[in-house]
Amino acid sequence: MSTAHGQAPTAAGRNKRRLQLVVGFTSVYLIAEVVGGIVTKSLALLADAGHMLTDVGGLVLALIAIRLAERPATPQRTFGYYRIEILAALTNAVVLIVISLYILYEAYQRFRNPPEVASGGMLVVAGIGLVVNLAGMFLLRGSSAESLNMKGAYFEVLSDMITSVGVMVAGVIMLTTGWYYADPIISAGIGLFILPRTWKLLHEAVGVLLEGTPADVDLAAVRATIAAVPDVVGVHDLHVWSLTSGTNALSVHVVAADGAAYGAVLAAIQAGVTSGHKIAHLTVQVEPPEWETGETHL
């Protein structure tokens, strides 16, 4: 049996500095939004500040998850703390879904009785928020494709950016027309925009926790790569799963021909799998032909 692995930095860990900057930016804006909401007596800004508070909490959670995931493996947790990042992404997804549903509920309440809003001050504060959130999106966009944890953080900032745009559009309409129904209508649009994207994040996080085959790995192609190795006459009990985003693991049993050099077979499998597929952790059990039994797994 051969195992190739190591406690490598996660995809999210490689982008930790960017996330720290975004947490700093959004925290400062959160304070500014609370102050602006109080000064302008804008309920919309104060409500958005509550939304921003949960988002800052989500970003901090993502950052804590990265730091915990960097801790070394222990005898009790031999794979380390990689899954902490997935749990953080799952938590962020659940929180964002709850926020989206609350936005829809609040939009319904305001549509029944739209409050008067100090639109001018609201526009200024929302404009600052838009700049802050665009900067955060720029910092996190690339890394969001590499890690579910970073994708969760990116969606937090994206939802804030959309909210800022919505607040600005509503502010312009209310400032120029006095039509206060703009606020609940745009708020409902924001909630409906966030929900499907967050649901996809939730689905991906649950898929990792259920140890499903990673989307970036073609299991049939992996099997073919192993089966094509000289002296390999059978492949069974093949499993591929994610420890965390960008860190995939594989275990497999292979049947070697009589007289095969097991060391050469192992080396060829390891080289073929790690070079041709997105798999970082590889465990192979090589068996003689007489050991092969009925397969309980694919």
SENU-813243 format. One record per residue: residue in three letters; x, y, z negated of N, C-alpha, C in turn. Coordinates in steps of 0.2 Angstrom, whole numbers, padded with zeros to 4 digits, always signed. Each point is the difference from the previous one (the first is absolute). Layout:
% SENU-813243
ALAXYZXYZXYZ
...
END
This chain:
% SENU-813243
MET+0004-0006+0000-0004+0006+0000+0004+0006+0000
SER-0002+0005+0004+0004+0006+0000-0004+0006-0001
THR+0002+0005-0004-0003+0006-0001+0004+0006+0002
ALA-0003+0005+0004+0004+0006+0001-0004+0006-0002
HIS+0002+0004-0005-0004+0005-0003+0005+0005-0004
GLY-0003+0005-0002+0003+0005-0004-0005+0006-0002
GLN+0002+0003-0005-0005+0006-0003+0002+0006+0005
ALA-0003+0000+0006+0002+0006+0004-0005+0005-0001
PRO+0002+0007+0001-0005+0005-0001-0006-0001+0005
THR-0006+0002-0003-0006+0000+0004-0001+0006+0004
ALA-0004-0001+0005-0001+0005+0005-0002+0007-0003
ALA-0005-0001-0006-0002+0006-0003+0006+0003-0004
GLY+0005-0005-0003+0005+0003-0004+0005+0004+0004
ARG+0001-0002+0007+0004+0004+0004-0003+0007+0001
ASN-0006+0001-0001-0003+0007+0001-0002+0003-0007
LYS+0003-0002-0005-0002+0003-0007+0001+0007+0000
ARG+0005+0003+0002+0002+0007+0000-0006+0004+0003
ARG-0002-0002+0006-0005+0004+0003-0007+0000-0004
LEU-0001-0006-0003-0006+0000-0004+0001+0004-0006
GLN+0005+0001-0003+0002+0004-0006-0002+0008+0002
LEU+0003+0002+0006-0002+0006+0003-0007+0002+0000
VAL-0004-0005+0003-0007+0001+0001-0003+0000-0007
VAL+0002-0004-0005-0003+0001-0006+0001+0007-0003
GLY+0006+0003+0001+0001+0006-0003-0004+0005+0004
PHE-0001+0000+0006-0004+0005+0004-0007+0000-0002
THR-0003-0006+0000-0007-0001-0002-0001+0002-0007
SER+0004-0001-0005-0001+0002-0007+0000+0007+0000
VAL+0004+0004+0003+0000+0007+0000-0006+0003+0003
TYR-0002-0003+0006-0006+0002+0003-0007-0001-0005
LEU+0001-0006-0003-0006-0001-0005-0001+0005-0005
ILE+0006+0003-0003-0001+0005-0005-0003+0006+0004
ALA+0003+0002+0006-0002+0006+0003-0008-0001+0002
GLU-0002-0006+0002-0007+0000+0002-0005+0000-0007
VAL+0002-0002-0005-0004+0001-0006+0000+0007-0002
VAL+0006+0004+0000+0000+0007-0001-0005+0004+0005
GLY+0001-0002+0006-0004+0003+0005-0007-0001-0001
GLY-0002-0006-0002-0007-0002+0000-0003+0004-0006
ILE+0004+0001-0006-0003+0004-0005+0000+0007+0001
VAL+0005+0003+0004+0000+0007+0001-0006+0002+0005
THR-0001-0004+0005-0005+0001+0005-0007-0002-0001
LYS+0000-0004-0006-0006-0003-0002-0003-0005+0005
SER+0004-0003+0004-0002-0005+0005+0000-0007-0002
LEU-0006-0002+0000-0002-0007-0002+0004-0005+0005
ALA+0000+0002+0006+0003-0004+0005+0007-0002-0001
LEU+0004+0006-0002+0007-0001-0001+0001-0004-0007
LEU-0004+0001-0005+0001-0004-0006-0002-0007+0001
ALA-0005-0002+0005-0002-0007+0001+0006-0003+0004
ASP+0003+0004+0005+0006-0002+0004+0006-0001-0005
ALA+0000+0004-0005+0006-0001-0005-0001-0006-0004
GLY-0006-0002-0001-0001-0007-0003+0002-0006+0004
HIS-0002+0001+0007+0002-0005+0005+0008+0000+0000
MET+0003+0006+0000+0007+0001+0000+0004-0004-0006
LEU-0003+0001-0006+0002-0003-0006+0001-0008+0001
THR-0005-0003+0003+0000-0007+0001+0005-0002+0005
ASP+0001+0004+0005+0005-0001+0005+0007+0000-0003
VAL+0001+0006-0004+0007+0000-0003+0001-0006-0004
GLY-0005-0002-0004+0001-0006-0004+0001-0006+0005
GLY-0003-0001+0006+0002-0005+0004+0007+0000+0003
LEU+0002+0006+0001+0007+0001+0003+0005-0002-0006
VAL-0001+0002-0006+0004-0002-0006+0000-0007-0001
LEU-0006-0003+0001+0000-0008-0001+0004-0003+0006
ALA+0000+0002+0006+0004-0002+0005+0007+0000-0001
LEU+0002+0006-0003+0007+0001-0002+0002-0005-0006
ILE-0004+0000-0005+0002-0005-0005+0000-0007+0002
ALA-0004-0002+0005+0000-0007+0003+0007-0001+0003
ILE+0003+0005+0004+0006-0001+0003+0005-0001-0005
ARG+0000+0004-0005+0006-0001-0005-0001-0007-0004
LEU-0006-0002-0001+0000-0006-0003+0002-0006+0005
ALA-0002+0001+0006+0002-0005+0005+0008-0001+0001
GLU+0003+0006-0002+0008-0001+0001+0003-0003-0006
ARG-0004-0002-0005+0003-0004-0006+0002-0007+0003
PRO+0005-0003-0003+0003-0006+0002-0005-0006-0002
ALA+0001-0005+0004-0004-0006-0002+0002-0003-0006
THR-0004-0003-0004+0001-0004-0006-0002-0007+0000
PRO+0002-0004-0005-0002-0007+0000-0008-0001+0000
GLN-0003+0005-0003-0007+0000+0000-0004+0002+0006
ARG+0004+0005+0004-0003+0003+0006+0006-0001+0005
THR+0000-0006+0003+0006-0001+0004+0000+0004+0007
PHE-0006+0002+0002-0001+0004+0006+0001+0008-0002
GLY+0001+0001-0006+0001+0007-0002-0007+0003-0001
TYR-0001+0007+0001-0006+0004-0001-0002+0003+0007
TYR+0001-0004+0005-0002+0003+0007-0008+0001+0000
ARG-0003-0004-0003-0008+0000+0001-0003+0006-0003
ILE+0004+0004-0005-0002+0006-0003-0002+0005+0005
GLU+0004+0000+0006-0002+0005+0005-0007-0002+0003
ILE-0001-0006+0001-0007-0002+0003-0005+0002-0005
LEU+0001-0002-0006-0005+0002-0005-0002+0008+0000
ALA+0006+0004+0001-0001+0007+0000-0004+0002+0006
ALA+0001-0003+0006-0004+0001+0006-0007-0002-0001
LEU-0001-0005-0003-0007-0003-0001-0004+0005-0005
THR+0004+0002-0005-0003+0005-0005-0002+0007+0004
ASN+0005+0002+0004-0001+0006+0004-0006+0000+0004
ALA-0001-0006+0003-0006-0001+0005-0006+0000-0004
VAL+0000-0003-0005-0007-0001-0004-0001+0007-0003
VAL+0005+0004-0002-0002+0007-0002-0002+0004+0005
LEU+0003+0000+0006-0002+0004+0006-0007-0002+0002
ILE-0002-0006+0000-0007-0002+0001-0005+0003-0004
VAL+0002+0000-0007-0005+0003-0005+0000+0007+0001
ILE+0005+0003+0002+0000+0008+0001-0004+0001+0006
SER+0000-0004+0005-0004+0001+0006-0007+0000-0001
LEU-0002-0006-0004-0007+0000-0002-0002+0005-0004
TYR+0004+0003-0004-0002+0005-0005-0001+0007+0005
ILE+0005+0001+0005-0001+0005+0004-0007+0000+0004
LEU-0002-0006+0002-0006-0001+0003-0006+0002-0004
TYR+0000-0002-0007-0005+0001-0005+0000+0007-0001
GLU+0006+0004-0001+0000+0007-0002-0003+0004+0006
ALA+0002-0002+0006-0003+0003+0006-0007+0000+0001
TYR-0003-0006-0002-0007-0001+0000-0004+0005-0006
GLN+0004+0001-0006-0003+0004-0005+0000+0007+0003
ARG+0006+0002+0003+0001+0007+0002-0005+0002+0006
PHE-0001-0005+0004-0005+0001+0006-0007+0002-0003
ARG-0002-0003-0006-0006+0001-0003+0000+0007-0003
ASN+0006+0002-0002+0000+0007-0004+0007+0003+0001
PRO+0001+0002+0006+0007+0003+0002+0002+0006-0005
PRO+0006-0001-0003+0002+0006-0004+0003+0006+0004
GLU+0000+0006-0003+0003+0005+0003+0008+0000-0002
VAL+0004+0001+0006+0007-0001-0001+0004+0006+0002
ALA+0005+0002-0004+0004+0006+0002+0005-0002+0005
SER-0003+0001+0006+0003-0003+0006+0007+0002+0002
GLY+0001+0007-0001+0007+0003+0002+0005-0003-0004
GLY+0000+0000-0007+0005-0003-0004+0001-0007+0001
MET-0006-0004+0002+0001-0007+0001+0004-0001+0006
LEU-0001+0004+0005+0004-0001+0006+0008+0001-0001
VAL+0002+0005-0004+0007+0001-0001+0003-0006-0004
VAL-0004-0003-0005+0003-0005-0004+0000-0007+0005
ALA-0005-0001+0004+0000-0006+0004+0005+0001+0005
GLY+0001+0006+0003+0006+0001+0005+0007-0002-0003
ILE+0001+0002-0006+0006-0003-0003+0000-0007-0001
GLY-0005-0003-0002-0001-0007-0001+0002-0004+0007
LEU-0003+0003+0005+0001-0003+0007+0007+0000+0002
VAL+0004+0005-0002+0007+0000+0002+0004-0005-0005
VAL-0002+0000-0006+0003-0005-0004-0001-0007+0002
ASN-0006-0002+0002-0002-0007+0002+0003-0001+0006
LEU+0001+0004+0005+0003-0001+0006+0007-0002-0001
ALA+0003+0004-0004+0007-0002-0002+0001-0007-0003
GLY-0005-0001-0004+0000-0007-0003-0001-0006+0005
MET-0004+0002+0005-0002-0005+0005+0007-0001+0004
PHE+0003+0005+0002+0006+0000+0004+0005-0004-0004
LEU+0001+0000-0006+0005-0004-0004-0002-0007+0000
LEU-0006-0002-0001-0002-0006-0001-0002-0004+0006
ARG-0002+0003+0006-0003-0003+0005+0004-0006+0003
GLY+0007+0001+0001+0004-0006+0002+0000-0006-0004
SER+0001+0001-0007+0001-0005-0004-0007-0003-0002
SER-0006+0003+0002-0006-0003-0001-0001-0007+0005
ALA+0004+0000+0005-0001-0006+0004+0004-0006-0002
GLU+0005+0002-0005+0004-0006-0003-0003-0003-0006
SER-0004+0004-0004-0002-0003-0006-0007+0002-0002
LEU-0003-0005-0003-0007+0001-0002-0001+0005-0006
ASN+0005+0000-0004+0001+0005-0005+0000+0007+0002
MET+0005+0001+0005+0001+0006+0003-0006+0002+0004
LYS-0003-0005+0003-0007+0002+0004-0005+0002-0004
GLY-0001-0003-0006-0004+0003-0005+0001+0007-0002
ALA+0007+0002-0001+0001+0006-0002-0001+0005+0006
TYR+0001-0002+0006-0001+0004+0006-0007+0002+0000
PHE-0005-0006-0001-0007+0002+0001-0002+0004-0006
GLU+0003+0000-0006-0002+0005-0005+0001+0007+0003
VAL+0006+0001+0003+0002+0007+0003-0005+0002+0006
LEU-0001-0005+0004-0004+0001+0006-0007+0002-0003
SER-0003-0003-0005-0006+0001-0002-0001+0008-0003
ASP+0006+0002-0003+0000+0006-0003+0001+0005+0006
MET+0004-0001+0006+0000+0004+0005-0007+0001+0004
ILE-0003-0006+0001-0007+0001+0003-0005+0004-0005
THR+0001-0001-0006-0004+0004-0005+0001+0007+0001
SER+0007+0002+0000+0002+0007+0001-0003+0003+0006
VAL+0000-0004+0006-0003+0003+0006-0007+0001+0000
GLY-0003-0005-0004-0008+0000+0000-0002+0006-0005
VAL+0004+0001-0005-0001+0006-0004+0001+0007+0004
MET+0005+0000+0004+0001+0006+0004-0006+0001+0005
VAL-0002-0005+0003-0005+0000+0005-0006+0003-0003
ALA-0002-0004-0006-0006+0002-0004+0001+0007-0002
GLY+0006+0002-0002+0001+0007-0003-0002+0005+0006
VAL+0003-0001+0006-0001+0005+0005-0008+0000+0002
ILE-0003-0005+0000-0007+0000+0002-0004+0004-0005
MET+0001-0002-0007-0003+0003-0005+0001+0008+0000
LEU+0007+0002+0001+0002+0007+0000-0003+0004+0006
THR-0001-0003+0005-0003+0003+0006-0007+0000+0001
THR-0003-0005-0003-0008-0001+0001-0004+0000-0006
GLY+0004-0002-0006-0004-0001-0006-0004-0006+0000
TRP+0002-0005+0004-0004-0006+0001+0004-0005-0005
TYR-0003-0001-0006+0004-0004-0005-0001-0008+0001
TYR-0004-0002+0005-0001-0007+0001+0006-0003+0003
ALA+0005+0005+0003+0006-0002+0003+0004-0004-0005
ASP+0000+0001-0006+0004-0003-0005-0002-0007-0001
PRO-0006-0002-0001-0001-0007-0001+0000-0004+0006
ILE-0001+0003+0006+0000-0004+0006+0007-0002+0002
ILE+0005+0005-0001+0007-0001+0002+0003-0005-0006
SER-0003+0001-0006+0003-0005-0005-0002-0007+0002
ALA-0006-0001+0002-0003-0007+0002+0005-0003+0006
GLY+0001+0005+0004+0005-0002+0006+0006-0003-0002
ILE+0003+0004-0005+0007-0002-0003-0001-0007-0003
GLY-0005-0001-0004-0001-0007-0004+0000-0005+0006
LEU-0004+0001+0005-0001-0005+0005+0006-0002+0004
PHE+0004+0006+0001+0007-0001+0003+0005-0004-0004
ILE+0000+0001-0006+0005-0004-0005-0002-0007-0001
LEU-0006-0002+0000-0003-0007-0002+0003-0005+0005
PRO-0001+0000+0006+0003-0006+0004+0007-0001+0000
ARG+0004+0006+0000+0008-0001-0001+0002-0003-0006
THR-0004+0002-0006+0002-0003-0006-0002-0007-0001
TRP-0006-0002+0003-0002-0007+0000+0005-0004+0004
LYS+0003+0002+0005+0006-0003+0004+0006-0001-0005
LEU+0001+0005-0004+0006-0001-0005-0002-0005-0005
LEU-0006+0000-0002-0002-0005-0005+0000-0007+0002
HIS-0002-0001+0007+0000-0006+0003+0007-0003+0000
GLU+0005+0004+0002+0007-0002+0001+0003-0001-0007
ALA-0001+0003-0005+0003-0001-0006-0003-0007-0003
VAL-0007-0001+0001-0002-0006-0003+0003-0006+0004
GLY+0001+0001+0007+0003-0005+0004+0007-0002-0003
VAL+0004+0005-0002+0006-0002-0003+0000-0004-0006
LEU-0005+0003-0004-0001-0004-0007-0003-0007+0001
LEU-0003-0001+0005-0003-0007+0002+0005-0004+0004
GLU+0006+0003+0001+0006-0003+0003-0002-0003+0007
GLY-0004+0005+0004-0001-0002+0007+0006+0001+0004
THR+0000-0002+0006+0006+0000+0005+0000+0008+0002
PRO+0006+0003-0001+0001+0007+0002-0002+0001+0007
ALA-0003+0006+0001-0002+0002+0007+0006+0001+0004
ASP+0006+0001-0002+0005+0001+0004+0004-0006+0002
VAL-0003-0006-0002+0004-0006+0001-0005-0005+0004
ASP+0002-0003+0005-0003-0005+0004+0002-0007-0002
LEU-0005-0003-0004+0002-0006-0003+0001-0006+0006
ALA-0003+0001+0005+0001-0005+0005+0007+0001+0003
ALA+0002+0006+0001+0006+0001+0003+0006-0002-0005
VAL-0001+0001-0006+0005-0002-0005+0000-0008+0000
ARG-0005-0003+0000+0000-0008+0001+0004-0002+0006
ALA-0002+0004+0005+0004-0002+0007+0007+0001-0001
THR+0002+0005-0003+0008+0002-0001+0003-0006-0004
ILE-0003-0002-0006+0002-0005-0004+0001-0007+0004
ALA-0006-0002+0003+0000-0006+0004+0005+0000+0006
ALA+0002+0005+0002+0005+0000+0006+0007-0001-0002
VAL+0001+0000-0007+0007-0001-0003+0002-0007+0002
PRO+0006-0001+0003+0002-0007+0001+0000-0004-0006
ASP-0002-0007+0001-0001-0005-0005-0006+0001-0005
VAL-0004+0005+0001-0006+0001-0004-0006-0004+0004
VAL-0003-0005-0003-0005-0004+0003-0007+0001-0003
GLY+0000+0004-0005-0007+0001-0003+0000+0007-0004
VAL-0005+0003+0000-0001+0006-0005-0006+0000-0003
HIS+0000+0000-0007-0007+0000-0003+0001+0004-0007
ASP-0006+0001-0003+0000+0005-0006+0003+0006+0001
LEU-0002+0004+0006+0003+0006+0001-0004+0006-0003
HIS+0003+0004-0004-0004+0005-0003+0004+0007+0001
VAL-0004+0005+0002+0003+0007+0000-0004+0005-0004
TRP+0003+0004-0004-0004+0004-0004+0004+0007-0002
SER-0003+0005-0002+0003+0006-0002+0001+0000-0007
LEU+0006+0002-0002+0002+0002-0007-0003+0007-0002
THR+0002+0004+0005-0003+0007+0000+0001+0002+0008
SER-0002+0006+0001+0000+0002+0007+0007+0001+0003
GLY+0001-0004+0005+0007+0000+0004+0004-0005-0003
THR-0002-0004-0005+0004-0005-0003-0004-0007+0000
ASN+0001-0004+0006-0003-0006+0001+0004-0006-0002
ALA-0003-0005-0003+0003-0006-0002-0003-0006+0004
LEU+0004-0005+0001-0002-0006+0003+0003-0006-0003
SER-0004-0006+0000+0002-0006-0003-0003-0005+0005
VAL+0004-0006+0001-0001-0004+0006+0003-0007-0002
HIS-0003-0005+0002+0003-0007+0000+0002-0002+0007
VAL+0006-0002+0002+0002-0002+0006+0002-0007+0000
VAL-0001-0004+0005+0002-0007+0001+0006+0000+0005
ALA+0005-0003-0003+0006+0000+0004+0001-0007+0003
ALA+0003+0000+0006+0002-0007+0003+0005-0004-0003
ASP+0000-0006+0000+0005-0005-0003+0007+0003+0002
GLY+0004+0000-0004+0007+0002+0001+0001+0008+0001
ALA-0005+0004-0001+0001+0007+0001+0004+0003-0006
ALA+0004+0005+0002+0004+0004-0005-0005+0005-0003
TYR-0002-0002-0006-0005+0005-0004+0003+0007+0000
GLY+0006+0001-0001+0003+0007-0001-0001+0004+0006
ALA+0001-0004+0006-0001+0004+0006-0007+0001+0002
VAL-0004-0004-0002-0008+0001+0001-0002+0006-0004
LEU+0002+0000-0006-0002+0005-0005+0003+0007+0003
ALA+0006+0000+0002+0003+0006+0003-0004+0003+0006
ALA-0001-0005+0004-0004+0002+0006-0007+0003-0001
ILE-0003-0004-0005-0007+0003-0001+0000+0007-0003
GLN+0005+0001-0005+0000+0006-0003+0002+0006+0005
ALA+0005-0002+0004+0002+0005+0005-0006+0002+0005
GLY-0004-0005+0002-0005+0001+0005-0006+0004-0003
VAL-0002-0002-0007-0006+0003-0003+0002+0007-0002
THR+0005+0001-0003+0002+0007-0003+0001+0005+0006
SER+0003-0003+0005+0002+0005+0006-0006+0001+0005
GLY-0005-0004+0000-0005+0000+0005-0007+0002-0003
HIS+0000+0000-0007-0007+0001-0003+0002+0005-0006
LYS-0006+0003-0002+0001+0005-0006-0001-0004-0006
ILE+0005-0004-0002+0000-0004-0006+0007+0001-0003
ALA+0000+0002-0007+0006+0001-0004+0002-0005-0004
HIS-0005-0004-0003+0001-0005-0005-0002-0007+0003
LEU+0005-0004+0000-0001-0007+0004+0002-0006-0004
THR-0005-0005-0001+0001-0006-0004-0001-0006+0005
VAL+0004-0004+0001+0000-0006+0005+0001-0006-0004
GLN-0004-0005+0001+0001-0007-0003+0001-0004+0006
VAL+0006-0003+0001+0001-0005+0005-0001-0007-0002
GLU-0004-0004+0004-0002-0007-0002+0002-0005+0005
PRO+0002-0006-0002+0002-0005+0005-0007-0003+0003
PRO+0000-0003+0006-0006-0002+0003-0005-0004-0005
GLU+0003-0005-0004-0004-0004-0004-0004+0004-0006
TRP+0002+0006-0001-0003+0004-0005-0006+0003+0002
GLU-0001+0001+0006-0006+0003+0003-0007-0003-0002
THR-0004+0003-0003-0007-0003-0002-0005+0005+0003
GLY-0006-0002-0002-0006+0004+0003+0000+0007-0002
GLU-0001+0005+0004+0000+0007-0002-0006+0002-0004
THR+0001+0003-0005-0005+0003-0004-0001+0008+0002
HIS+0005+0002+0004+0000+0007+0002+0002+0000+0007
LEU-0001+0006+0003+0002+0000+0007+0008+0001+0001
END
